[in-house]
Amino acid sequence: MFPDILILKPWKGGKQMQIEIKIDEHCTEPKITIVTNKVTDEVNEIMKKLAGEQKQMIAGFQNEQVTVLEPNQIYRIFASNGKVYAETELQKYVIRLRLYEMEQRLASNSFVRISNSEIINLKKVRGFDLSFTGTICVSLSNGTVTYVSRRYVARIKQLLGI
């Protein structure tokens, strides 16, 4: 007989989601089973989170030094003068990946493209200024100010629910 642990966790829309943990001494690797009547956006979101748990490390270069950056340290990633940079709170690092490769690598995190040459971390945004005609001004919490290009304005507004 194995002890069961049942947790009722609030989920979107006021619903509760049951999380059940079964302890099995004969189990050699953890196994996750999702029981549902249909695949919803919420179920897909859970699956994405479970699949994206491995931390993505990014190598940032400064002079001849390599620094391992975690996605939560990065405020924005941008292309300039043929190079791709990752900006943290105090430093800028050269990244030896293309911008689209960084976008794919960070897709499961809270990064979003705001122009052809820039991706921002939504968790590092201080605010959005919508008063500019046809574009959005983005203030990051490290003091950097950048702009959403017209091409990406609709997508950002959809993300923000406005």
C-alpha positions, 0 to 999 in steps of 0.5 A: 500500500502506497500513501497518496498525497492529494493537493487541491490547487486553485487554477485559472477561472477559479477552478481547482486542479487536483494534484495527486502524488503517489509514493512507490518505492519500486518506481525508478523514475518519476512519471507524470500522468495528466487525467482530463476530459479534453486537452485545453489551453490550460493542459497545454500550458501545464505540459509546456511548463513541465517540458521546459523545466530544464534550465536553459543556460546561455554563454555570454562573452565579454573580451576573452571571458565566458559567463554563463547566463540564466534566462532570468538574468537577461533583460533583453536580447538584441542585434546590433552591428552584426552581433547579438547581445544579451543585456543583464542588469549591469552588463552586455554580453556577446552571444554566439547564436543568432537572434532567431535561435535565441528566440527558439531557445527562450520560447518557453520562458517569458521572452517575446520579440518586439522587433526584427532586432530585439527580444525582451523578457516580460518579467523585466518590464517596468511599464509600457507607454502606449501614448506614442502613435503607432508604437509602444515604448517599453521601460525595462527595470534596469532603466533601458528604454526600447520600442515595439516596432509597428509590425509587433504592436498587435501581438504585444497588445494581444499578449497584454490583453489590451 
